[in-house]
Amino acid sequence: SQGRVFWSGNAMACKEKPNKLDRDEVVKIFDTNYFLRELHQYYNNQGRFPNSKVILCFGEEFPDAVPLRCKLILVEIEQLSIRQLVEEARKNETSAVGHPIGEEVHYDPMYR
């Protein structure tokens, strides 16, 4: 049988059920413009810090109720340019008052 791949990222239409990555189909798994809009809103105190990563889960449904640490094969992807924006935001956060940038972008804090 062919291996199934499931994913999560900011381009998910439905965040409550598993998202299967279909073979032979082009799927947008990260929307850079959407991330930048969310980041702008965050800086204007109008939202949470946006999720900068895409997670691929091989062979098991995801996202679901099972904690990330229990999944067998996970791949975390982040664009280099987005990573640099996140690091810059974290540096600025230490000298600014506002929402702390924590690990809320992860589904399960125990995974780290």
N, C-alpha and C positions, 0 to 999 in steps of 0.2 A: 504494500500500500504506500501511497505517496505521503510524505510528511506534510502536515498542515502547519501554517504559520498564522499566528494572531498578532495583533498590534494595538498599541495605544499611542496617541499623539494629539496635538491640538487640532487636527483636521478631522477627528472622529465625528461622525454624524450622531451616533448614539453612544453615550459614555456608560450606560447602564448594562449593556450586554456585550458578549464577546464579539470582537471584530476580526473576521477571517480575511486574510490577505489572499485574494483570488489570483490563481496562476493565470498567466496570459492576459492580465488586465492591468493597465496603468492606473495606479492609485496614488493620490496625493496624501501622504502621511504626515506632512508638516507644512503648515502655511506660514511662511516667513512674514508676510504682510500682516496677517492676523496677530502674530506674536508681537510685532512692532507696535501695532495699535494698542494691544493690551499693555505693553510696557509703558507706552505714553500715558495711558489711563492710570497705571500704577503710580507713575511719577506725579500725576495730578491728584493723588489720593482718591482715585475713583475705582479702585479695584485691587485685587490680589496680584502678587507677582506671578507672571505667566509661566506656564510649563515650557521649558526649553528643550525637552528631550522627547525622543520617540523610543518606545520599548517594543522589541519583537520577541515573541514567545513561540518557541518551536515545539510542536507536538501536543500542546495542551491549550485548552480554551483560555482566553484572556482578553480583556480584564474580567475577572469573576471574583467570587468570595474567597478564593484561596490566596493566602498571603504570597507576595512575590518571593520570599525566601524559600517557599516550598516548591517553586517551579524548577524544573530540571535544567532547561536551557533558555536563558534570557540574553538578549543583546540590547545594550543601551546606546542610542545614537544621538549625537548632538553636532550641529553645524559649528565649525570653528569660529565663524564670525559671530554667531549667536552666543557661543561660549564666552567670547571676549566681552560682549555686552553684559552678560550675567556677572562676570568677574568684576567688571567696572562698576556695576550697580552695587555689588557687595562691598567694594572698597568705599564707595560714596556713602553707603548705609552706616558705616561706623562713625561718620562725622555728621550725619544728618538725623533729624528726628522724623519718625514716620513709622510705617509698618516694618517690622523686622523681616528680613528675607531669610526664611527658615527652610526647612525641608518639606514644606507643604506640597511641593510639586510631585513628591513621590507617593505612590499608593500605600506604601508600607514602610514606616520609619525603621523597622527592624531589619530591613533588607540591607541597609548600609552596614 
